Amino acid sequence: MSASTNGTIVLVGVAVGVYALKSAAPLVLGGRPLPRWLERIATVAPAALLAALVVASTVADGRRIAIDARLAGVAVAALALWRKAGFIVTVLLAVATTAAVRALS
């Protein structure tokens, strides 16, 4: 099999798995409310997972940690969000910072 075929098989497998997981909860719970502790976790889990993905994709370079211009861009974006900047402003600041650091390196 070619790498393209393997990639397609993995993609279809992941899609089927995600669909099964997303449909399992409503089928199992059947309209019953979640326990309070699980509901609290479910409300904060997406933000924590997104933050983990951002950090992992920012500092990961294959099998090693890479501190480069991407980290500077994410740091500026975090600072902009902390200062309550708008989404477009935050993205533009992050892009400009990343480009500037790459140009200077």
N, C-alpha and C positions, 0 to 999 in steps of 0.2 A: 504494500500500500504506500501511496505517496504521502508526503507531509500534509498536503492539502486535504486529502481524504481523512487522515487522522484528526486534523483540526476540525473538520466538519462533524466527525463522529463525536468529538469532545463537546463541541458547541451544542449539538442536538441533545446529547446526554445531560448537559448542564441545564438546558432549557426545560427538558422533561422533569428533571429533579426539582427545579425551582417551582414549576407549575404544581407538582405534587405537594410540595411543602406549603405553598400558598393556599391550596385547596383543602389541605388536611385539617387545618384549624377550624374553619366553619363546619366541616363535616363532623369532626369529633365533638366540638362544643355544642353544636346544635342550638345556637341562640342563647345559651347560658352566659351570664357575665363572667369575665375573668376574675380570679382572685385579686384582691387589692394590691398585693406585693408584685404580682405579675403585670398588672396594669401599669404600675409605676415604672417597672423596668421597660415595658414596651414603649412607653412615651419617650424615654431618654436613649434607648438603644440605637435608633437611626442616627442621631447626632454623633454618638460615640463611634459608631461604625464608619461614618463618613470621615470623621477626624482621623481615625486609624488608617483609612485608605489614602487620605491626603498625605499623611506623614510617610506611609510606606512607599507611595509612588514618588515622593519628593526626594527621599534620601536613599532609596534602593537603586542599585545599579547592578543588575544581575544578582550575584551572590555576595556582594560586598556593599558597604555603606559608602555613599558618595556625598560629600559636602561640596555643593557647587552653587551656581547661580539660581537654581530652582529653589533652594532653601531660602535665599535672600528674598525672592519674590513671595514665597509663602509667609515669611516673617512680616514683610510689609503689608501683605493682605490681612494678616491677623491683627496687626496694629491698626489698620484702617477700619476693620470691623469693630474692634474694641472702641474706637473713637466714633462709632456709629455712622461711618461713611456709607453711601449708597452702593448698590451692587456694581453698577457700571464703573463708578469711581474706583472701587476696590480692585476690580479686574484690571482696569487701565494702570493703576499704580503698580500692581503685581507684575504686569507685562513689561512696563517701563523699567522697573527695577531689575528684573531678570535680564532684559536686553542690555541695560547699562553694565551690569556686572559681567556679562559675557563679553561685551565690547572691551571692557577694561582688563580682562584676563588674557 
